[in-house]
Amino acid sequence: VMGLTAGCRIATVRRLDDRGPGAEAASAAARPFDAVELVAAAWDAEVLPALARARDVTGLAAGEATAQPVVVQGRGRVVDANVRSRAGTAIVEVGAARVVVQIGPVLTGTAIRDALPAFGFDRFVNQLQHADVGNELNARVEQQVLQRLDRTKLRGASLSFAGMARRDEGGQLTVTPVRLELQEQP
Protein backbone atom coordinates (compact mmCIF):
# COMPACT_ATOMS: atom_id res chain seq x y z
CA VAL A 1 0.00 0.00 0.00
CA MET A 2 2.90 2.38 0.70
CA GLY A 3 4.17 2.13 -2.89
CA LEU A 4 0.91 3.46 -4.31
CA THR A 5 1.20 6.87 -2.69
CA ALA A 6 4.88 7.46 -3.41
CA GLY A 7 4.11 9.51 -6.58
CA CYS A 8 1.55 11.79 -4.95
CA ARG A 9 2.30 15.34 -3.91
CA ILE A 10 0.61 17.34 -1.27
CA ALA A 11 -0.59 20.77 -2.42
CA THR A 12 -2.16 23.64 -0.59
CA VAL A 13 -5.08 25.43 -2.22
CA ARG A 14 -5.62 29.04 -1.19
CA ARG A 15 -8.31 31.51 -2.12
CA LEU A 16 -7.08 34.48 -4.14
CA ASP A 17 -7.24 37.54 -1.98
CA ASP A 18 -8.60 40.64 -3.76
CA ARG A 19 -5.46 42.48 -2.74
CA GLY A 20 -3.04 39.67 -3.45
CA PRO A 21 -0.98 38.91 -6.54
CA GLY A 22 -3.02 37.73 -9.51
CA ALA A 23 -6.23 39.32 -8.26
CA GLU A 24 -6.54 41.46 -11.38
CA ALA A 25 -6.10 38.49 -13.73
CA ALA A 26 -8.55 36.43 -11.70
CA SER A 27 -11.09 39.26 -11.86
CA ALA A 28 -10.74 39.53 -15.65
CA ALA A 29 -11.04 35.76 -16.03
CA ALA A 30 -14.18 35.73 -13.87
CA ARG A 31 -16.03 38.18 -16.17
CA PRO A 32 -18.08 36.49 -18.87
CA PHE A 33 -16.78 36.83 -22.42
CA ASP A 34 -18.60 39.50 -24.44
CA ALA A 35 -17.87 39.53 -28.18
CA VAL A 36 -19.94 42.70 -28.70
CA GLU A 37 -17.86 44.59 -26.13
CA LEU A 38 -14.57 43.26 -27.52
CA VAL A 39 -15.44 44.18 -31.13
CA ALA A 40 -16.74 47.61 -30.11
CA ALA A 41 -13.42 48.34 -28.39
CA ALA A 42 -11.33 46.91 -31.22
CA TRP A 43 -13.22 48.53 -34.11
CA ASP A 44 -11.59 51.97 -33.83
CA ALA A 45 -8.35 50.64 -32.33
CA GLU A 46 -7.65 47.71 -34.68
CA VAL A 47 -10.06 47.31 -37.59
CA LEU A 48 -10.27 50.85 -39.02
CA PRO A 49 -6.52 51.59 -38.62
CA ALA A 50 -5.76 48.38 -40.56
CA LEU A 51 -7.37 49.97 -43.65
CA ALA A 52 -4.48 52.47 -43.79
CA ARG A 53 -2.22 49.50 -44.63
CA ALA A 54 -4.54 48.10 -47.30
CA ARG A 55 -3.05 46.66 -50.48
CA ASP A 56 -4.46 47.61 -53.86
CA VAL A 57 -6.84 44.81 -54.82
CA THR A 58 -5.93 44.91 -58.52
CA GLY A 59 -2.88 42.63 -58.24
CA LEU A 60 -4.68 40.15 -56.04
CA ALA A 61 -7.74 40.14 -58.29
CA ALA A 62 -5.52 39.30 -61.26
CA GLY A 63 -4.44 36.11 -59.51
CA GLU A 64 -1.57 37.07 -57.23
CA ALA A 65 -1.25 34.30 -54.65
CA THR A 66 -2.43 34.81 -51.10
CA ALA A 67 -2.97 32.05 -48.56
CA GLN A 68 -4.41 34.17 -45.77
CA PRO A 69 -7.04 36.90 -45.79
CA VAL A 70 -5.52 40.31 -46.53
CA VAL A 71 -6.55 43.93 -46.07
CA VAL A 72 -7.37 45.47 -49.46
CA GLN A 73 -8.80 48.56 -51.07
CA GLY A 74 -10.03 49.21 -54.56
CA ARG A 75 -12.39 50.95 -56.87
CA GLY A 76 -14.23 49.69 -59.88
CA ARG A 77 -17.44 49.46 -61.82
CA VAL A 78 -20.19 47.12 -60.65
CA VAL A 79 -20.90 44.82 -63.60
CA ASP A 80 -23.39 42.58 -61.83
CA ALA A 81 -25.15 42.34 -58.48
CA ASN A 82 -26.96 39.52 -56.76
CA VAL A 83 -29.51 41.33 -54.61
CA ARG A 84 -32.06 38.51 -54.40
CA SER A 85 -29.98 36.46 -52.01
CA ARG A 86 -29.66 37.55 -48.38
CA ALA A 87 -25.94 36.83 -48.83
CA GLY A 88 -25.84 39.40 -51.64
CA THR A 89 -22.76 40.14 -53.70
CA ALA A 90 -21.59 42.65 -56.28
CA ILE A 91 -19.15 41.77 -59.06
CA VAL A 92 -16.74 44.68 -59.40
CA GLU A 93 -14.43 45.15 -62.36
CA VAL A 94 -11.04 46.38 -61.12
CA GLY A 95 -8.58 46.84 -63.95
CA ALA A 96 -8.65 43.74 -66.12
CA ALA A 97 -9.94 41.52 -63.31
CA ARG A 98 -13.05 41.13 -61.19
CA VAL A 99 -13.65 40.76 -57.47
CA VAL A 100 -16.72 39.84 -55.48
CA VAL A 101 -17.75 42.36 -52.81
CA GLN A 102 -20.19 41.13 -50.19
CA ILE A 103 -23.17 43.47 -49.94
CA GLY A 104 -25.29 41.41 -47.55
CA PRO A 105 -27.35 41.89 -45.59
CA VAL A 106 -25.88 38.52 -44.54
CA LEU A 107 -22.09 38.23 -44.68
CA THR A 108 -20.31 34.91 -44.95
CA GLY A 109 -16.87 33.93 -43.78
CA THR A 110 -14.47 35.40 -41.27
CA ALA A 111 -12.08 37.39 -43.44
CA ILE A 112 -12.10 40.44 -41.15
CA ARG A 113 -11.25 38.40 -38.08
CA ASP A 114 -8.68 36.26 -39.85
CA ALA A 115 -6.82 39.14 -41.53
CA LEU A 116 -6.03 40.91 -38.25
CA PRO A 117 -3.51 39.57 -35.70
CA ALA A 118 -5.52 41.18 -32.87
CA PHE A 119 -8.16 38.47 -33.40
CA GLY A 120 -5.80 35.48 -33.67
CA PHE A 121 -7.07 32.21 -32.23
CA ASP A 122 -4.36 32.24 -29.54
CA ARG A 123 -5.99 35.31 -27.98
CA PHE A 124 -9.16 33.43 -27.03
CA VAL A 125 -9.99 30.78 -24.48
CA ASN A 126 -11.80 28.55 -26.97
CA GLN A 127 -13.09 28.32 -30.53
CA LEU A 128 -16.58 29.45 -29.53
CA GLN A 129 -15.23 32.84 -28.44
CA HIS A 130 -13.19 33.06 -31.65
CA ALA A 131 -16.30 32.27 -33.71
CA ASP A 132 -18.40 34.78 -31.75
CA VAL A 133 -15.89 37.53 -32.57
CA GLY A 134 -16.02 36.66 -36.30
CA ASN A 135 -19.81 36.79 -36.23
CA GLU A 136 -19.85 40.07 -34.33
CA LEU A 137 -17.41 41.71 -36.77
CA ASN A 138 -19.72 40.73 -39.64
CA ALA A 139 -22.76 42.00 -37.72
CA ARG A 140 -21.03 45.35 -37.16
CA VAL A 141 -20.32 45.69 -40.90
CA GLU A 142 -23.93 44.91 -41.68
CA GLN A 143 -25.15 47.53 -39.18
CA GLN A 144 -22.64 50.30 -39.88
CA VAL A 145 -21.74 49.84 -43.54
CA LEU A 146 -24.33 47.81 -45.43
CA GLN A 147 -27.63 49.05 -43.96
CA ARG A 148 -27.29 52.38 -45.73
CA LEU A 149 -26.27 50.83 -49.08
CA ASP A 150 -28.93 51.21 -51.80
CA ARG A 151 -28.62 47.82 -53.53
CA THR A 152 -31.01 48.87 -56.31
CA LYS A 153 -28.48 51.38 -57.65
CA LEU A 154 -25.45 49.09 -57.82
CA ARG A 155 -25.36 47.96 -61.46
CA GLY A 156 -23.17 50.27 -63.52
CA ALA A 157 -22.16 52.36 -60.51
CA SER A 158 -18.63 53.03 -59.34
CA LEU A 159 -17.85 51.32 -56.05
CA SER A 160 -14.95 52.25 -53.77
CA PHE A 161 -14.26 49.73 -51.04
CA ALA A 162 -11.79 48.78 -48.34
CA GLY A 163 -11.93 45.64 -46.28
CA MET A 164 -10.58 42.16 -45.93
CA ALA A 165 -10.36 39.71 -48.81
CA ARG A 166 -10.09 35.95 -49.00
CA ARG A 167 -9.63 33.76 -52.05
CA ASP A 168 -12.23 30.99 -52.19
CA GLU A 169 -11.65 27.40 -53.33
CA GLY A 170 -12.45 28.34 -56.93
CA GLY A 171 -9.83 31.10 -56.89
CA GLN A 172 -12.30 34.00 -56.72
CA LEU A 173 -11.31 36.90 -54.49
CA THR A 174 -14.15 37.90 -52.15
CA VAL A 175 -14.03 41.14 -50.16
CA THR A 176 -15.86 41.75 -46.91
CA PRO A 177 -16.08 45.56 -46.88
CA VAL A 178 -15.41 47.71 -43.84
CA ARG A 179 -15.73 50.90 -45.87
CA LEU A 180 -17.95 51.28 -48.95
CA GLU A 181 -18.83 54.21 -51.16
CA LEU A 182 -21.19 54.05 -54.12
CA GLN A 183 -21.19 56.65 -56.89
CA GLU A 184 -23.96 56.30 -59.42
CA GLN A 185 -23.07 56.86 -63.06
CA PRO A 186 -24.83 59.86 -64.64
C-alpha positions, 0 to 999 in steps of 0.5 A: 500500500505504501508504494501506491502513494509514493508519486503523490504530492501534497498541495495547498489550495488558497483563495485568491485575496482581492489584494493579493498577486493575480487578483486582477487576472482572476477578476478579468477571467471571472467576467463572462466573455462579451464579443460585442464589447470586444469588437466595439473596443477593437473597431476603432483601435484595430479594424479601421486603422488596418485599412491604412495599410490596405493593399491595392486589390488589382494585383490580387484580383488578377491572380496574385497568390495569397494564402491568408485573408488580406486587407485590401482597397479598390475601386471599380465598376459594378458589372453585376449584383446579386440582390435577391440572395440575403448573402448578396454580392456585387461583381466589381471590375477592377482593372482587367480583373473582377472581385466579389464584394459582399453586400449582404445583408448577410455576410459569410466567412471570417475574413475580417477576423482572420486578416487581423492579428488582434483576433488570432485564435491564440488570444481566445480561451476557446473556438466558440469565443473566436467564432463569436468575434467573427460573427460580431465583426460581420454584424457590425459591418452589416449595421454600420456599412451595409444598412445604408447601401442602396442595392437597387443602384449598384449595377453600372455604378462606381464602387470604392471599397476597403476591407478584408479579402479571401480567395475561395476554393475556386480562386475567386477573391471575395471582399468583406467591406469595412468601408464602402462608397457608391457613386452612381453613373450619370 
